[in-house]
Amino acid sequence: MRSGGARARPGTLYTERVTERPTRLYLPDDVPAAPLPGTTTVDAVIESLGVGAFQIRLLLICGLTFAADAMEVLLMGFALPGVNATFGLPPGALGATMLLSATFAGMLVGAPFWGRQADVYGRRPVFLVTVLAGVIFGLVGAMAPNIWVLVAARVLAGFAIGGTMAVDYALMAEFVPRRVRGRFLVLTEGFWAIGTVMIAALAYLIGQLLPPQEGWRMLVLIAALPGVVGLLVRTGVPDSPRWLLSRGRVEEAHAALIRVAQLNGQDPPLLALAPPRRVPARPPRWAALLSPQLRDRTLLLALAWFGMSLGYYGIFSWLPTYLRTQGVDLPEAYRLAMILALAQIPGYLLSSLLVEWVGRRVTLVGFMLASAAGAYLFMLSSEPAWTLLASGLLSFSLLGAWGALYAFAAEVFPTTLRATGMGTVSAAARLGSLISPVAGGLLLSGNLGQALTVFAASFIISAGCVWATGLEPRGQAVPEGEHG
């Protein structure tokens, strides 16, 4: 039969036109197309360049900033006694309570805001601006003339910190080959322990040299300085080639990969990058995180982050104050905080190994359930030595879980929404941080069993949410497109 001919259907008096032209197949816009002959993909180049000086340098740069963020986030827990003495605040005063939550309140807004900006304007601008803003508002806090200026400065510092924590992980996930990507992401979060040790050590040393009403300003000032170093070393980091390509900036993406090759001592990529099939006028909106393809992972991970943050900050933000109510003096409480921070380091190291050996999901759930058990072990300990041991085990398991959780979240959102997704789940964590003083206050009122039951339950629920995602990024390319 000739194409386009007409024929009568049996039992009818009319004819229909039949075409033999091939049907054109339309694929969804976010399905990656095979590269054209003579071209290659960003993923293929990243894999071929392997791990070298560029990735190590990026790990140290992001890690330094993460350590600085840890110092800023935990800062007020150590500075509060001096702040109260300077401004004459009684225990439980409104200003003191707001101060403990101020940084988290800023991060609650800053994480989704800066995450979105990084998906719209690029990783690098946000990578630099957020660190600069964090340094500025940290210094303002050190010179605050009253409690309300200090609270405002901490809110604004938190607004900046929320952006660095979301964007750094997106950038790291997009530059590291898949065979060690999880390990690098966990190790980046591992610098949190270094920051914790540094702020506890500084608080202890300054406490030995200056009275609390003078020492807290010095502590706030010194805590802002690592950000200055971080800002200087960040200027040499190129923008993500994955993000650049998603915006149609093919030549810039290729130049970023040449930079990686040069630092790694590899030959630059010879093939041109395959251009994207379609470049939308703007990246997907935030609502795309609630599309059918991404809704479950977004909501489940947000709940997991909320639960982990509620338990972690509920315990450790109030631990120095709780120890003081148990008769431990302030310098001794700071020394204990340093010991607990050191216990975090092997937790991170074990997590960095397990995420590549057994997978992200199993590692995460294991550490979360161990954290729930550790909370009850803390409750059963009566002697000071056993209390310290229980706290150390809890610190070990909690930070192992946090390392794997950051890695997991950075790998399951697509490039065009990765920073937005990280900012969104991070905001859920900050909500948990804001609520944690209520639960943590049960520690101070003597309701130890109630408080630790709340924390243990939050860890168990978080483990269930991670398992329910059904996702395992180990050995997989980071998702591209809008729907991952």
C-alpha positions as CSV (number, residue, x, y, z in Angstrom):
1,M,0.0,0.0,0.0
2,R,1.3,3.5,-0.8
3,S,1.9,5.9,2.0
4,G,-1.0,8.3,2.4
5,G,-3.4,6.0,0.5
6,A,-7.0,5.6,1.4
7,R,-8.9,2.3,2.1
8,A,-12.4,1.4,3.2
9,R,-12.9,-0.2,6.6
10,P,-14.8,-3.5,6.4
11,G,-18.5,-3.0,7.1
12,T,-18.4,0.8,6.6
13,L,-19.2,3.1,3.7
14,Y,-16.4,5.6,4.4
15,T,-12.7,5.5,3.9
16,E,-9.8,6.5,6.3
17,R,-6.4,7.8,5.4
18,V,-3.5,5.5,6.4
19,T,0.0,6.8,6.8
20,E,3.2,4.8,6.9
21,R,5.4,7.6,8.0
22,P,7.4,6.7,11.1
23,T,6.1,8.0,14.4
24,R,8.3,10.6,16.1
25,L,9.3,9.7,19.6
26,Y,9.3,12.5,22.2
27,L,11.3,12.0,25.4
28,P,10.8,14.0,28.6
29,D,13.0,17.1,28.7
30,D,14.9,15.9,31.7
31,V,16.0,12.6,30.2
32,P,19.7,12.9,29.4
33,A,20.4,12.4,25.7
34,A,23.2,10.3,24.4
35,P,26.2,12.5,23.5
36,L,26.6,13.4,19.9
37,P,29.5,11.7,18.0
38,G,32.7,13.5,18.8
39,T,31.4,14.9,22.1
40,T,31.4,13.8,25.7
41,T,29.6,14.4,29.0
42,V,30.6,16.2,32.2
43,D,30.1,13.0,34.1
44,A,32.4,11.0,31.8
45,V,35.1,13.7,32.1
46,I,34.8,13.9,35.9
47,E,35.2,10.1,36.1
48,S,38.2,10.0,33.7
49,L,40.1,12.8,35.6
50,G,39.8,10.8,38.8
51,V,40.7,12.1,42.3
52,G,43.7,14.4,42.6
53,A,44.9,17.7,43.9
54,F,41.7,19.6,42.8
55,Q,39.4,17.3,44.9
56,I,41.7,17.3,47.9
57,R,42.0,21.1,47.8
58,L,38.2,21.4,47.5
59,L,37.7,19.1,50.4
60,L,40.1,21.2,52.6
61,I,38.4,24.5,51.5
62,C,34.9,23.2,52.1
63,G,36.0,21.5,55.3
64,L,37.6,24.7,56.7
65,T,34.3,26.5,56.1
66,F,32.4,23.7,57.7
67,A,34.7,23.8,60.8
68,A,34.1,27.6,60.9
69,D,30.3,27.0,60.7
70,A,30.5,24.5,63.6
71,M,32.2,27.2,65.7
72,E,29.6,29.7,64.9
73,V,26.6,27.4,65.4
74,L,27.9,26.2,68.8
75,L,29.3,29.5,69.9
76,M,26.5,30.9,72.0
77,G,26.3,27.7,74.1
78,F,29.8,28.5,75.3
79,A,29.5,32.3,75.4
80,L,26.1,32.5,77.2
81,P,27.4,32.7,80.8
82,G,29.6,35.7,79.8
83,V,26.8,37.3,77.9
84,N,24.5,37.0,80.9
85,A,27.1,38.5,83.1
86,T,27.8,41.4,80.8
87,F,24.2,42.4,80.2
88,G,22.9,41.5,83.6
89,L,20.5,38.8,82.4
90,P,19.0,36.4,84.9
91,P,18.8,32.7,84.1
92,G,15.9,32.0,81.6
93,A,15.7,35.6,80.5
94,L,14.0,36.2,77.1
95,G,17.1,37.7,75.5
96,A,19.2,34.7,76.6
97,T,16.7,32.2,75.3
98,M,16.4,34.1,72.0
99,L,20.2,34.2,71.7
100,L,20.5,30.4,71.9
101,S,18.0,30.1,69.0
102,A,19.1,33.1,67.0
103,T,21.7,31.4,64.7
104,F,19.3,28.6,64.0
105,A,16.5,31.1,63.1
106,G,18.8,32.7,60.6
107,M,19.8,29.3,59.1
108,L,16.1,28.3,58.8
109,V,15.6,31.2,56.3
110,G,19.1,31.3,54.8
111,A,19.4,27.6,53.8
112,P,16.4,27.5,51.4
113,F,17.1,31.1,50.2
114,W,20.7,30.7,49.3
115,G,20.2,27.1,48.0
116,R,17.7,28.6,45.5
117,Q,20.1,31.3,44.5
118,A,22.8,28.8,43.9
119,D,20.5,26.9,41.5
120,V,19.6,30.1,39.7
121,Y,22.9,32.1,39.6
122,G,25.5,29.4,40.2
123,R,27.4,27.8,43.0
124,R,30.4,30.0,43.0
125,P,28.7,33.4,43.7
126,V,26.8,32.0,46.7
127,F,30.0,30.1,47.7
128,L,31.7,33.5,48.2
129,V,29.0,35.8,49.3
130,T,27.7,33.6,52.2
131,V,31.2,33.3,53.7
132,L,31.8,37.0,53.5
133,A,28.4,37.8,55.1
134,G,29.1,35.3,57.9
135,V,32.4,37.0,58.7
136,I,30.9,40.5,58.8
137,F,28.0,39.6,61.1
138,G,30.2,37.5,63.3
139,L,32.4,40.6,63.9
140,V,29.3,42.8,64.5
141,G,28.3,40.4,67.2
142,A,31.6,40.7,69.0
143,M,31.0,44.5,69.3
144,A,27.3,44.3,70.2
145,P,26.4,47.1,72.8
146,N,23.4,45.2,74.1
147,I,21.7,41.8,74.0
148,W,19.3,42.8,71.1
149,V,22.0,43.9,68.7
150,L,23.8,40.6,69.6
151,V,20.6,38.6,68.8
152,A,20.2,40.4,65.5
153,A,23.8,39.8,64.5
154,R,23.5,36.1,65.3
155,V,20.3,35.8,63.2
156,L,22.1,37.4,60.2
157,A,25.2,35.3,60.7
158,G,23.0,32.2,60.7
159,F,21.3,33.5,57.6
160,A,24.7,33.4,55.9
161,I,25.8,30.1,57.4
162,G,22.7,28.3,56.2
163,G,23.8,29.1,52.6
164,T,27.3,27.8,53.0
165,M,26.2,24.5,54.4
166,A,23.7,23.9,51.5
167,V,25.9,25.1,48.6
168,D,29.2,23.5,49.7
169,Y,27.7,20.0,49.5
170,A,26.2,20.6,46.1
171,L,29.6,21.7,44.8
172,M,31.4,18.8,46.3
173,A,29.0,16.2,44.9
174,E,29.4,17.7,41.5
175,F,33.2,17.6,41.3
176,V,34.1,14.2,42.8
177,P,34.0,10.9,40.9
178,R,31.3,8.5,42.0
179,R,33.6,5.8,43.4
180,V,34.7,8.1,46.3
181,R,32.0,10.7,46.2
182,G,30.3,9.5,49.4
183,R,33.6,9.3,51.3
184,F,34.5,12.9,50.4
185,L,31.0,14.1,51.4
186,V,31.2,12.4,54.8
187,L,34.8,13.7,55.3
188,T,33.6,17.3,54.5
189,E,31.1,17.0,57.3
190,G,33.8,15.5,59.5
191,F,35.4,18.9,59.8
192,W,32.5,19.8,62.0
193,A,34.3,17.8,64.8
194,I,37.4,19.9,64.3
195,G,35.3,23.1,64.6
196,T,33.7,21.7,67.8
197,V,37.1,20.9,69.3
198,M,38.4,24.4,68.4
199,I,35.5,26.3,69.9
200,A,35.5,24.2,73.1
201,A,39.3,24.6,73.4
202,L,39.0,28.4,72.8
203,A,36.3,28.7,75.4
204,Y,38.4,26.8,77.9
205,L,41.6,28.8,77.2
206,I,39.9,32.2,77.2
207,G,38.0,31.2,80.4
208,Q,41.4,30.7,82.0
209,L,42.7,34.1,81.0
210,L,39.7,36.4,81.1
211,P,36.6,36.8,83.3
212,P,33.3,35.6,81.5
213,Q,32.0,39.1,81.0
214,E,35.1,40.0,79.0
215,G,36.0,36.6,77.5
216,W,32.9,36.1,75.5
217,R,33.6,39.0,73.1
218,M,37.1,37.6,72.4
219,L,35.5,34.2,71.8
220,V,33.0,35.6,69.3
221,L,35.8,37.6,67.6
222,I,38.1,34.7,67.2
223,A,35.3,32.4,66.0
224,A,34.8,34.7,63.0
225,L,38.4,34.6,61.8
226,P,38.5,31.2,60.1
227,G,35.8,32.5,57.7
228,V,38.3,35.1,56.5
229,V,40.8,32.4,55.6
230,G,38.0,30.4,53.9
231,L,37.0,33.4,51.8
232,L,40.5,34.0,50.5
233,V,41.1,30.4,49.5
234,R,37.6,30.1,47.9
235,T,38.3,32.6,45.1
236,G,40.2,30.0,43.1
237,V,37.4,27.5,42.9
238,P,35.5,27.4,39.6
239,D,31.8,27.0,39.3
240,S,30.3,23.6,38.9
241,P,30.6,22.3,35.3
242,R,27.4,20.3,35.8
243,W,25.4,23.5,36.7
244,L,27.1,25.5,34.0
245,L,26.1,22.9,31.4
246,S,22.5,22.8,32.7
247,R,22.3,26.6,32.0
248,G,23.7,26.1,28.4
249,R,27.1,27.7,29.3
250,V,29.0,24.9,27.5
251,E,32.4,26.8,27.1
252,E,32.5,27.8,30.7
253,A,31.8,24.2,31.8
254,H,34.6,23.0,29.6
255,A,37.0,25.6,31.0
256,A,36.1,24.4,34.6
257,L,36.9,20.8,33.6
258,I,40.3,22.0,32.1
259,R,41.0,23.6,35.4
260,V,40.3,20.3,37.2
261,A,42.6,18.5,34.8
262,Q,45.4,20.9,35.2
263,L,45.4,20.6,39.0
264,N,45.1,16.8,38.8
265,G,48.1,16.6,36.4
266,Q,45.9,15.0,33.7
267,D,45.5,15.8,30.0
268,P,42.6,18.2,29.4
269,P,39.5,16.8,27.8
270,L,39.9,16.7,24.0
271,L,36.3,16.2,23.1
272,A,33.8,19.0,23.2
273,L,30.9,18.7,25.8
274,A,27.6,17.6,24.4
275,P,25.2,20.6,24.7
276,P,22.0,20.1,26.7
277,R,19.0,19.3,24.5
278,R,17.0,22.1,26.1
279,V,17.9,25.0,28.3
280,P,14.9,26.5,30.1
281,A,14.7,30.2,30.7
282,R,15.0,29.7,34.4
283,P,15.8,26.6,36.6
284,P,12.8,24.7,37.9
285,R,10.8,26.4,40.6
286,W,11.0,25.2,44.3
287,A,7.7,23.5,43.8
288,A,9.4,21.0,41.5
289,L,10.7,19.3,44.7
290,L,7.1,18.3,45.3
291,S,6.6,16.8,41.8
292,P,5.6,13.1,41.8
293,Q,9.2,12.1,41.0
294,L,10.8,14.0,43.9
295,R,8.0,14.5,46.5
296,D,8.7,11.4,48.5
297,R,12.4,11.9,48.9
298,T,11.9,15.6,49.7
299,L,9.4,15.0,52.5
300,L,11.0,11.9,54.0
301,L,14.5,13.5,54.1
302,A,13.1,16.7,55.5
303,L,11.5,14.7,58.3
304,A,14.8,12.8,58.8
305,W,16.8,16.0,59.1
306,F,14.3,17.5,61.5
307,G,14.4,14.4,63.8
308,M,18.2,14.2,63.8
309,S,18.6,17.9,64.5
310,L,16.0,17.8,67.3
311,G,17.9,15.1,69.1
312,Y,21.4,16.3,68.4
313,Y,21.0,19.9,69.4
314,G,18.6,19.0,72.2
315,I,21.4,17.0,73.8
316,F,24.6,18.8,73.0
317,S,23.5,22.4,73.0
318,W,22.4,22.0,76.6
319,L,25.0,19.5,77.8
320,P,27.5,22.1,79.2
321,T,24.7,23.8,81.1
322,Y,23.3,20.4,82.3
323,L,26.8,19.3,83.5
324,R,27.0,22.5,85.5
325,T,23.7,21.7,87.2
326,Q,25.3,18.4,88.2
327,G,28.1,20.2,90.0
328,V,30.6,20.3,87.2
329,D,32.4,23.7,87.0
330,L,32.6,25.7,83.8
331,P,36.2,24.9,82.8
332,E,35.6,21.2,83.4
333,A,32.4,21.3,81.3
334,Y,34.5,22.8,78.5
335,R,37.1,20.0,78.8
336,L,34.3,17.4,78.6
337,A,32.9,19.1,75.5
338,M,36.3,18.8,73.9
339,I,36.5,15.1,74.7
340,L,33.1,14.5,73.3
341,A,34.0,16.4,70.1
342,L,37.1,14.2,69.7
343,A,34.8,11.1,70.0
344,Q,33.0,12.4,66.8
345,I,36.1,12.0,64.7
346,P,36.2,8.1,64.6
347,G,32.4,8.2,64.0
348,Y,33.0,10.3,60.8
349,L,35.9,8.1,59.7
350,L,33.9,4.9,60.1
351,S,30.9,6.4,58.3
352,S,33.2,7.5,55.4
353,L,34.2,3.9,55.0
354,L,30.8,2.3,55.4
355,V,29.0,4.5,52.9
356,E,31.2,3.0,50.2
357,W,31.4,-0.5,51.6
358,V,27.8,-1.2,52.5
359,G,26.0,1.8,51.0
360,R,24.5,5.1,52.2
361,R,21.1,3.8,53.5
362,V,22.4,0.9,55.6
363,T,25.1,3.1,57.1
364,L,22.6,5.9,57.9
365,V,20.0,3.6,59.5
366,G,22.7,1.8,61.6
367,F,24.1,5.0,63.0
368,M,20.7,6.4,63.7
369,L,19.5,3.4,65.6
370,A,22.8,3.3,67.5
371,S,22.2,6.9,68.5
372,A,18.8,6.0,69.9
373,A,20.4,3.2,72.0
374,G,23.1,5.7,73.1
375,A,20.5,8.1,74.4
376,Y,19.1,5.5,76.8
377,L,22.6,4.4,77.8
378,F,23.2,8.0,78.8
379,M,20.1,7.9,81.0
380,L,21.2,4.6,82.7
381,S,24.6,6.0,83.6
382,S,24.9,7.2,87.2
383,E,28.7,7.5,87.8
384,P,30.6,10.4,86.2
385,A,32.9,8.1,84.3
386,W,29.9,6.1,82.9
387,T,28.2,9.4,82.0
388,L,31.3,10.5,80.0
389,L,31.5,7.1,78.3
390,A,27.8,7.2,77.3
391,S,28.2,10.7,76.0
392,G,31.2,9.7,74.0
393,L,29.4,6.8,72.4
394,L,26.4,9.0,71.6
395,S,28.7,11.6,70.1
396,F,30.4,8.9,68.0
397,S,27.2,7.5,66.6
398,L,25.4,10.8,66.1
399,L,28.1,12.4,64.0
400,G,28.6,9.2,62.0
401,A,24.9,9.5,61.1
402,W,25.2,13.2,60.3
403,G,28.1,12.6,57.9
404,A,26.2,9.9,56.0
405,L,23.0,12.1,56.0
406,Y,24.7,15.0,54.3
407,A,26.2,12.7,51.7
408,F,22.9,11.0,51.0
409,A,20.9,14.2,50.6
410,A,23.5,15.8,48.2
411,E,23.3,12.8,45.9
412,V,19.6,12.3,45.5
413,F,18.5,15.6,44.2
414,P,19.1,16.5,40.5
415,T,21.6,19.1,39.5
416,T,19.1,21.8,38.6
417,L,17.5,21.4,42.1
418,R,20.4,20.1,44.2
419,A,21.2,23.2,46.2
420,T,17.5,24.0,46.6
421,G,16.9,20.5,47.9
422,M,19.8,20.7,50.3
423,G,18.6,24.0,51.5
424,T,15.1,22.7,52.0
425,V,16.0,19.7,54.1
426,S,18.6,21.8,56.0
427,A,15.8,24.3,56.8
428,A,13.8,21.3,58.3
429,A,16.9,20.6,60.4
430,R,17.0,24.2,61.6
431,L,13.3,23.9,62.6
432,G,14.3,21.0,64.8
433,S,17.2,23.1,66.2
434,L,14.7,25.8,67.2
435,I,12.4,23.4,68.9
436,S,15.3,21.5,70.6
437,P,15.7,24.0,73.5
438,V,12.2,23.1,74.7
439,A,13.0,19.4,74.8
440,G,16.6,20.1,76.0
441,G,15.1,22.2,78.8
442,L,13.7,18.9,80.3
443,L,17.3,18.0,81.0
444,L,17.6,21.0,83.2
445,S,14.3,20.5,85.0
446,G,15.4,17.0,86.0
447,N,13.1,15.1,83.6
448,L,16.0,13.2,82.1
449,G,14.0,10.2,81.1
450,Q,11.4,12.2,79.3
451,A,14.0,14.3,77.4
452,L,16.0,11.3,76.3
453,T,12.9,9.4,75.3
454,V,12.0,12.3,73.0
455,F,15.5,12.3,71.5
456,A,15.7,8.5,71.0
457,A,12.3,8.5,69.3
458,S,13.4,11.2,66.9
459,F,16.4,9.2,65.9
460,I,14.3,6.1,65.3
461,I,11.7,8.0,63.2
462,S,14.6,9.5,61.2
463,A,16.0,6.0,60.5
464,G,12.6,4.9,59.3
465,C,12.3,7.8,56.9
466,V,15.7,7.2,55.3
467,W,14.9,3.6,54.8
468,A,11.5,4.4,53.3
469,T,13.1,6.5,50.5
470,G,14.3,3.3,48.9
471,L,17.2,5.2,47.4
472,E,20.8,4.0,47.2
473,P,23.2,6.5,45.5
474,R,26.4,4.4,46.0
475,G,28.1,3.9,42.6
476,Q,25.5,5.9,40.7
477,A,25.9,9.1,38.7
478,V,24.5,12.1,40.4
479,P,21.0,12.7,38.9
480,E,20.6,15.4,36.3
481,G,17.5,17.1,34.8
482,E,14.5,18.3,36.8
483,H,13.2,14.9,38.0
484,G,16.4,13.1,38.9
